[in-house]
Amino acid sequence: MKKDTILVQGQLVDIYNRSIFPAEITIENQTIVQIRSVASAPAIFILPGFVDAHVHIESSMLAPSEFAPMALEHGTLATVSDPHEIANVLGEDGVRWMAENGKSAPLHFHFGAPSCVPATTFETAGDVIDAAGIRRLLEDKTCHYLAEMMNWPGVIFQDPMVMEKLALSKELGVPIDGHAPGLRGQQAKDYFAAGIETDHECFTLEEAMEKAAMGVKILIREGSAARNFEALIDLFRHYPGQVMFCSDDKHPDDLILGHINLLVSRALAKGFDLFDVLRAASLHPVEHYRLPIGLLREGDPADFILVESLQKMNVLQTWRKGEIVFDKGRFRWEPEPVSDLPNRFFAHYPEASQYQVPSEQKERTWVNVMDAIEGQLITKGRIAEMEVKQGCILADPARDILHLTVVNRYRNEKPANAFISGFGLKNAAIASSVAHDSHNIVAVGTHTHLLKKAVDAVMEAGGGISIATENGVEVLSLPIAGLMSPEKGEVVGHRYEALTQLARQQSSTPKAPYMLLSFMALLVIPELKLSDLGLFDGLKFAFTDLEVTGK
């Protein structure tokens, strides 16, 4: 036996041959050179590591190097990562920063070239990535696939810029990710006929089944805000070979609790086939995205995890390239401190009066109100009668109709204002510079003076999340592009949870109020959203008026 030979024994879970048997794995030079069946082995299970098939690392509020240990602890060995968020702030430079920072970690970050920067022309972003920029990112191997094509109208109506990006991706032979929330029928056929291969935005089983029948690979998403697991999990009964798992957006407090391992455990608890579920969590994304991750075969990189139970999926060890990186609650790898903090942030401080909504009506008026939905990225729109006092429309916390504002972080402009329900605050405001897709500052609150306090705190920090009450302001700084902290994951996670608890104490109703808030400026997800330029109708893909005339 060679001096550097490593032997690992346990119950090997063979996802190719759908079997479990006592085995001994021989590792040399980071590679599995032999898998041998033995008469007996320890009662621990050896299985391929998990893959998050679509995630925006920035939404963890952590640098990739600090995201890595939190994921590795839960058996995740790779992520298919769309750096769309930092790209909207810093362009190609931001994407390259993410890739370079991630190289220091024993987790494989498989970055995609962001396809929609800016996401729309109806908002102000920090930068632009055109087709030439996408080509550069793909050809120099910073990125390996075309990330989610959110501009579905551009695909269907063959916008020249969109079609150029799709064409060059086909030319280079890279996978193309989709984003088609609620798209059905002929529109869905036209969208996926353009060469788009996946969708992580299905929110009903019927929608997922229709798309799967077209050959589309469906990602079952369970993140901190969008939670589609329960709605889509029965897809395993019909199209088990086309399913993958993803989180899309995962905040740090949730990462402390678990990652893809939780989805595997939940699927198994519902009685779905072990090997179908494990293939969705590992084999399918590895094969589709051509990830350099081992799948427990001779000749593969020595990448795998050891779990105590095939039901709970509690991870004992995580192995990457023949080395243990996580071992029974301890890390054997320590990330380097993050010292480079790139950002693009122009701090300005609108007056409280600029958050008011003027009206020419005397006492009452009718307003388009955005309804936020717990566990969903979509919103609904409705018309509500609101009180007008001293020429301004008043929020109505008793009916949970609150002020919503988006403030441009890239230049000094007046805030865009609207009204929203679904947050339940009684006398507070929360704000965030994590605001998909352009990452201007979004805030919701009961009163304009509290909105100002919350937004000002984010401005002063150069990005972050905050809560303002009559008693003061608390803020978590995010100095990396206004999106991420350089601190340790556990520190950020506990700090984030503390701010979430403060929001709940102010009667905030969503489980993850900051995550939900971050999607209220996401114009590519219907129905009503607010950009820094105004109220937007995602069904008509056009701006709409706040006040409703003719009522």
C-alpha positions in Angstrom: 0.0 0.0 0.0 1.3 3.4 -0.9 2.2 5.8 1.8 -0.4 8.3 0.8 -3.2 5.8 0.3 -6.4 6.5 2.3 -9.0 3.8 3.1 -12.6 4.7 4.0 -15.2 2.0 5.0 -18.9 2.2 5.3 -22.2 1.4 3.6 -21.7 2.7 0.1 -24.8 4.2 -1.6 -24.4 3.4 -5.3 -26.8 5.8 -7.1 -25.9 4.3 -10.5 -26.7 0.7 -9.7 -29.4 1.6 -7.1 -27.8 -0.5 -4.4 -26.3 -0.2 -0.9 -23.5 -2.5 0.2 -20.6 -2.6 2.7 -17.5 -1.3 0.9 -14.0 -0.1 1.3 -12.9 2.9 -0.8 -9.2 3.3 -1.7 -8.0 6.9 -2.3 -4.7 7.9 -3.9 -3.7 11.4 -5.2 -7.2 12.8 -4.5 -8.8 10.1 -6.7 -10.9 7.0 -5.9 -8.7 4.2 -7.3 -10.8 1.2 -6.0 -14.2 0.5 -4.5 -14.2 -3.0 -3.0 -17.1 -4.9 -1.5 -16.3 -6.2 1.9 -18.0 -8.6 4.3 -18.8 -5.9 6.9 -18.3 -2.2 7.4 -19.2 0.5 9.9 -22.9 1.4 10.0 -22.4 4.8 8.4 -23.5 5.7 4.9 -21.2 6.9 2.1 -22.9 8.8 -0.6 -22.2 11.5 -3.2 -22.1 15.1 -2.0 -25.1 17.4 -2.7 -25.4 20.1 -5.3 -27.4 23.3 -5.0 -28.5 23.5 -8.7 -29.3 27.2 -8.6 -28.3 29.7 -6.0 -27.3 33.4 -5.8 -24.5 33.2 -3.2 -24.9 36.9 -2.6 -28.3 36.4 -1.0 -26.6 34.5 1.8 -25.0 37.9 2.6 -21.7 36.1 2.7 -18.6 36.1 0.5 -18.2 32.7 -1.3 -15.3 31.8 0.9 -17.6 32.3 4.0 -20.6 30.6 2.4 -18.5 27.5 1.7 -18.1 26.2 5.3 -21.8 26.6 6.0 -22.7 24.6 2.9 -19.9 22.0 3.5 -21.2 21.3 7.0 -24.5 20.1 5.4 -22.9 18.0 2.7 -23.0 20.4 -0.2 -20.0 20.0 -2.4 -21.0 22.3 -5.3 -23.2 25.1 -6.2 -24.5 26.2 -9.6 -24.2 29.9 -8.8 -25.6 32.8 -10.7 -23.7 36.0 -9.7 -26.4 38.1 -11.1 -26.7 40.2 -8.0 -23.2 41.5 -7.8 -23.1 41.8 -11.6 -26.0 44.4 -11.4 -23.8 46.4 -9.0 -20.3 45.9 -10.4 -20.6 44.3 -13.8 -18.0 41.9 -15.0 -15.6 43.0 -12.2 -18.1 41.8 -9.6 -18.4 38.4 -11.3 -14.7 38.0 -11.4 -14.4 39.0 -7.8 -16.8 36.2 -6.8 -15.0 33.6 -8.9 -11.6 34.6 -7.5 -12.8 34.6 -3.9 -14.4 31.2 -4.3 -11.2 29.6 -5.5 -9.9 29.6 -2.0 -12.6 27.3 -0.8 -12.9 23.4 -1.1 -16.4 23.9 -2.4 -16.9 24.1 -6.2 -18.6 27.3 -7.2 -19.8 26.8 -10.7 -20.6 30.3 -11.8 -22.8 31.3 -14.7 -22.6 34.4 -17.0 -25.5 36.7 -15.9 -27.8 37.0 -18.9 -29.8 40.0 -17.8 -27.7 42.9 -16.5 -29.6 45.1 -16.0 -32.6 42.8 -15.7 -34.9 45.3 -17.4 -34.8 48.9 -18.7 -37.3 49.9 -16.1 -34.9 50.3 -13.3 -31.4 51.8 -12.5 -28.6 49.3 -12.1 -24.9 49.9 -11.4 -23.5 48.3 -14.5 -24.2 46.5 -17.8 -23.1 43.2 -19.2 -23.7 42.9 -22.9 -23.2 39.9 -25.2 -19.5 40.7 -25.6 -19.1 40.7 -21.8 -20.9 37.3 -21.6 -18.5 36.0 -24.3 -15.5 37.2 -22.3 -16.7 35.5 -19.1 -17.5 32.2 -20.8 -14.3 32.1 -23.0 -11.9 32.8 -20.1 -13.7 30.1 -18.0 -14.7 32.6 -15.3 -18.2 31.3 -16.0 -19.5 28.0 -17.4 -23.1 28.4 -18.5 -25.6 31.1 -19.4 -27.4 32.0 -16.2 -31.2 32.4 -16.0 -32.7 34.2 -18.9 -35.2 36.3 -17.0 -36.2 38.4 -20.0 -38.9 36.0 -21.2 -40.7 38.6 -23.3 -37.4 39.3 -25.1 -37.1 35.5 -25.9 -40.6 35.1 -27.1 -40.6 38.3 -29.2 -36.9 37.7 -30.3 -35.3 40.8 -29.0 -32.0 41.1 -30.9 -29.8 41.5 -27.8 -31.4 38.5 -26.1 -31.1 36.3 -29.2 -27.5 37.3 -29.5 -26.8 36.1 -26.0 -28.6 32.8 -26.6 -26.8 32.3 -29.9 -23.3 32.8 -28.5 -24.1 30.3 -25.7 -25.2 27.7 -28.2 -22.0 28.5 -30.2 -19.9 27.9 -27.2 -21.8 24.8 -26.2 -22.8 25.8 -22.7 -26.0 25.1 -20.8 -28.7 27.8 -20.8 -30.8 28.3 -17.7 -34.4 29.5 -17.7 -36.6 31.7 -15.6 -40.3 31.5 -16.7 -42.6 32.1 -13.7 -46.2 31.1 -14.7 -45.4 30.8 -18.4 -47.7 28.3 -19.9 -49.0 27.1 -23.3 -47.6 28.5 -26.5 -45.6 31.1 -24.7 -43.8 28.4 -22.7 -43.2 26.4 -25.9 -41.7 29.4 -27.7 -39.5 30.3 -24.7 -38.0 26.8 -24.3 -37.7 26.3 -28.1 -35.0 29.0 -28.0 -32.6 26.5 -26.4 -33.4 27.2 -22.7 -33.2 23.9 -20.7 -34.2 24.5 -17.1 -36.8 26.4 -14.9 -36.6 27.0 -11.2 -39.7 29.3 -11.1 -42.6 26.9 -11.2 -45.0 27.4 -8.4 -47.7 24.9 -9.2 -47.4 21.2 -10.1 -49.5 21.7 -13.2 -47.0 24.2 -14.5 -44.1 22.0 -13.7 -45.7 19.0 -15.4 -46.4 21.0 -18.5 -42.8 22.2 -18.8 -41.4 18.8 -17.9 -43.4 17.2 -20.7 -41.5 19.6 -23.1 -38.2 18.1 -21.8 -37.4 21.0 -19.5 -35.5 20.1 -16.3 -37.4 21.3 -13.3 -35.6 22.6 -10.2 -37.6 22.2 -7.0 -36.8 25.4 -5.0 -36.9 25.9 -1.3 -35.2 29.1 -0.2 -35.7 31.6 2.5 -38.5 33.4 0.6 -39.7 31.3 -2.3 -40.8 27.9 -1.0 -42.1 25.6 -3.7 -41.1 22.2 -2.3 -44.6 21.1 -1.2 -46.2 22.3 -4.4 -43.8 20.5 -6.7 -42.5 17.4 -4.9 -45.0 15.1 -6.5 -43.1 15.7 -9.7 -41.0 12.7 -8.6 -44.0 10.5 -9.3 -44.0 11.5 -13.0 -40.6 12.9 -14.1 -38.0 11.7 -11.6 -35.2 11.9 -14.2 -35.8 15.7 -14.8 -35.8 16.9 -11.2 -33.1 18.8 -9.3 -33.0 20.7 -6.0 -32.1 24.3 -5.4 -32.4 27.1 -2.9 -32.2 30.1 -5.2 -31.8 32.5 -2.3 -30.7 31.4 1.2 -30.2 33.8 4.0 -27.5 33.1 6.6 -29.8 32.2 9.5 -31.4 29.4 7.4 -28.0 28.2 6.3 -27.1 27.5 9.9 -30.0 25.0 10.0 -29.3 23.2 6.8 -29.1 23.2 3.0 -29.9 20.7 0.3 -29.7 17.9 2.9 -33.0 19.2 4.4 -34.8 18.8 1.0 -33.4 15.3 0.6 -34.6 14.3 4.1 -38.1 15.9 3.5 -38.5 14.1 0.2 -37.6 10.7 1.7 -40.0 11.3 4.6 -42.7 11.6 2.0 -41.9 8.1 0.8 -40.1 8.9 -2.5 -37.5 6.5 -3.8 -34.1 7.0 -2.2 -32.2 6.8 -5.4 -34.5 9.1 -7.3 -34.1 11.7 -4.6 -30.3 11.3 -4.4 -29.9 11.5 -8.1 -31.8 14.8 -8.1 -29.5 16.1 -5.3 -26.3 15.1 -7.0 -26.2 13.1 -10.3 -28.6 15.3 -12.3 -26.9 18.7 -11.7 -23.4 17.1 -12.0 -24.3 15.7 -15.4 -26.3 18.6 -16.7 -23.8 21.3 -15.8 -20.7 19.1 -16.3 -19.5 19.7 -12.8 -16.0 18.4 -11.8 -17.4 16.6 -8.8 -17.0 12.9 -8.1 -20.0 10.6 -7.8 -18.4 7.7 -6.0 -17.0 5.8 -9.0 -13.6 4.4 -9.5 -11.5 7.1 -11.3 -13.7 9.9 -9.9 -12.3 12.7 -7.6 -12.6 11.5 -4.0 -15.7 13.7 -3.2 -18.3 12.3 -0.9 -20.1 12.6 2.4 -20.7 10.3 5.3 -24.1 10.4 7.0 -25.3 8.7 10.1 -28.9 8.1 8.8 -30.4 7.9 5.4 -33.6 9.5 6.8 -32.3 12.5 8.6 -29.2 13.1 6.4 -27.2 14.5 9.3 -23.7 14.8 7.9 -20.8 13.4 9.9 -18.0 14.1 7.4 -17.6 15.9 4.1 -14.7 14.9 1.8 -13.3 17.0 -1.1 -10.5 15.7 -3.3 -9.5 13.1 -0.8 -9.4 15.4 2.2 -11.8 15.7 5.1 -13.0 19.3 5.2 -15.7 18.9 7.8 -15.6 16.3 10.5 -18.2 15.7 13.2 -18.9 19.4 14.0 -15.4 20.7 13.3 -13.9 22.2 10.2 -10.5 21.1 9.0 -10.3 24.1 6.7 -10.3 27.8 7.6 -11.2 30.5 5.0 -8.8 33.4 4.6 -10.1 36.8 6.0 -11.9 38.8 3.3 -10.0 42.1 2.9 -11.1 43.3 -0.5 -14.5 45.0 -0.3 -15.6 46.2 -3.7 -18.6 48.4 -3.8 -20.5 50.9 -5.8 -22.6 53.1 -3.5 -23.5 56.8 -3.6 -24.9 57.7 -0.2 -27.6 60.4 -0.1 -30.3 61.1 2.4 -33.8 62.0 1.1 -35.9 64.1 3.4 -38.9 62.5 5.2 -41.2 64.5 3.0 -39.9 62.8 -0.1 -41.3 59.5 1.1 -44.8 61.0 1.2 -47.3 60.3 -1.6 -49.1 63.5 -2.7 -52.7 63.4 -4.0 -55.0 66.0 -5.4 -58.0 64.3 -3.8 -59.7 65.9 -0.7 -60.3 63.2 1.8 -60.2 59.7 0.2 -58.6 58.2 -2.9 -58.2 54.8 -4.6 -54.7 53.3 -4.8 -53.1 50.3 -6.5 -51.8 48.2 -3.5 -49.2 45.5 -3.8 -49.9 42.4 -1.8 -46.8 40.5 -0.7 -47.2 36.7 -0.3 -45.4 34.7 2.3 -43.2 32.0 0.7 -43.6 33.4 -2.8 -41.7 35.9 -5.1 -45.0 36.7 -6.9 -47.2 39.5 -5.6 -50.8 40.3 -6.3 -52.3 43.7 -7.0 -55.5 45.1 -5.7 -57.3 48.5 -5.4 -57.8 50.0 -1.9 -59.5 53.1 -0.7 -57.0 55.3 1.3 -57.2 58.4 3.5 -55.8 61.7 2.2 -54.7 64.2 4.8 -53.0 67.6 4.1 -52.5 66.6 0.5 -50.8 63.2 1.1 -52.1 59.6 1.1 -51.7 58.0 4.5 -50.5 54.5 5.2 -53.0 52.4 7.2 -51.1 50.0 9.6 -54.5 48.9 11.1 -55.3 47.4 7.7 -51.7 46.4 7.0 -51.3 48.8 4.2 -47.8 50.3 4.6 -45.5 52.7 2.8 -43.1 51.1 0.3 -40.2 53.0 -1.1 -37.2 52.3 -3.5 -34.3 54.7 -3.3 -31.6 54.9 -6.0 -28.2 54.0 -4.5 -26.2 54.9 -7.6 -27.1 58.6 -7.9 -29.1 61.3 -6.1 -32.7 60.8 -7.2 -36.1 61.2 -5.5 -37.5 58.0 -4.0 -40.2 56.0 -5.8 -43.1 55.4 -3.5 -46.1 53.0 -3.3 -48.2 51.0 -0.8 -47.9 47.4 0.2 -49.6 44.8 2.5 -48.3 41.6 3.9 -45.6 42.9 6.3 -47.8 43.6 9.3 -45.5 46.2 11.0 -47.3 48.3 13.6 -44.8 51.1 14.3 -41.5 50.4 12.5 -39.7 50.4 9.2 -37.2 47.9 7.7 -34.8 48.6 4.8 -32.3 46.7 2.7 -29.8 47.3 -0.1 -30.3 43.6 -1.1 -33.1 44.4 -3.5 -33.3 42.2 -6.6 -32.4 42.9 -9.3 -30.7 46.3 -9.3 -30.1 46.5 -5.6 -31.3 49.9 -4.9 -32.5 50.4 -1.4 -36.0 49.1 -0.7 -37.9 49.8 2.5 -41.3 49.3 4.0 -42.7 51.1 7.1 -45.6 52.5 8.9 -44.5 56.2 8.8 -42.3 58.3 6.6 -40.0 59.5 9.4 -39.3 55.8 10.2 -38.6 55.1 6.6 -36.1 57.8 6.5 -34.3 56.5 9.6 -34.1 53.0 8.2 -32.9 54.1 4.7 -30.4 56.6 6.3 -28.8 53.7 8.3 -28.3 51.7 5.1 -26.8 54.7 3.4 -24.4 55.3 6.2 -23.3 51.7 6.2 -22.6 51.7 2.4 -25.2 48.9 2.2 -26.9 46.6 4.6 -30.2 45.8 6.3 -31.8 47.9 9.0 -34.8 48.3 11.3 -36.0 51.6 12.7 -38.4 52.1 15.6 -39.2 55.1 17.7 -36.4 53.8 20.1 -33.6 53.8 17.5 -32.0 52.0 14.6 -30.2 48.7 14.3 -28.2 47.8 11.1 -26.2 44.9 9.7 -23.5 46.3 7.4 -22.9 44.7 4.0 -19.9 46.5 2.6 -19.2 44.1 -0.3 -21.3 45.6 -3.1 -23.9 46.4 -0.5 -24.8 42.7 -0.6 -22.4 40.8 1.5 -20.5 40.9 4.7 -16.8 39.9 5.1 -17.6 38.4 8.5 -17.9 34.7 9.5 -21.1 33.0 8.5 -22.2 32.2 12.0 -21.7 35.8 13.0 -23.7 37.2 10.1 -26.4 34.5 10.6 -26.9 35.3 14.3 -26.9 39.1 13.6 -29.4 38.6 10.8 -31.6 36.5 13.0 -31.5 39.2 15.7 -32.7 41.9 13.3 -35.4 39.4 12.1 -36.6 38.9 15.7 -36.7 42.7 16.2 -39.0 43.0 13.1 -41.2 40.2 14.5 -41.4 42.1 17.8 -42.9 44.9 15.8 -45.6 42.5 14.6 -43.9 41.7 11.2 -45.8 38.7 9.9 -43.4 37.1 7.3 -41.1 34.3 8.4 -38.2 36.0 6.6 -39.2 39.7 6.3 -35.9 40.9 4.9 -35.8 38.2 2.3 -39.4 38.9 1.2 -38.7 42.6 1.1 -35.7 42.0 -1.2 -38.1 40.8 -3.9 -40.5 43.7 -3.9 -38.4 45.5 -6.5 -38.0 42.4 -8.7 -39.8 43.5 -11.8 -39.5 40.2 -13.8 -41.8 38.4 -11.3 -45.4 39.5 -11.5 -47.8 41.0 -10.5 -47.0 44.5 -9.1 -43.5 45.6 -8.1 -41.8 48.9 -7.4 -38.5 50.1 -9.0 -36.6 53.3 -8.4 -38.5 54.6 -11.4 -42.0 53.8 -10.3 -44.8 51.2 -9.9 -44.5 48.4 -12.4 -47.1 46.0 -13.7 -45.3 42.7 -14.3 -48.2 41.2 -16.3 -48.2 44.1 -18.8 -44.5 44.7 -18.4 -45.0 48.4 -18.2 -45.3 51.1 -15.6 -48.7 51.8 -14.0 -50.2 54.6 -12.0 -50.3 54.5 -8.2 -53.6 56.3 -7.9 -56.6 54.9 -9.7 -58.9 57.4 -11.4 -62.5 57.0 -12.2 -63.5 55.1 -9.0 
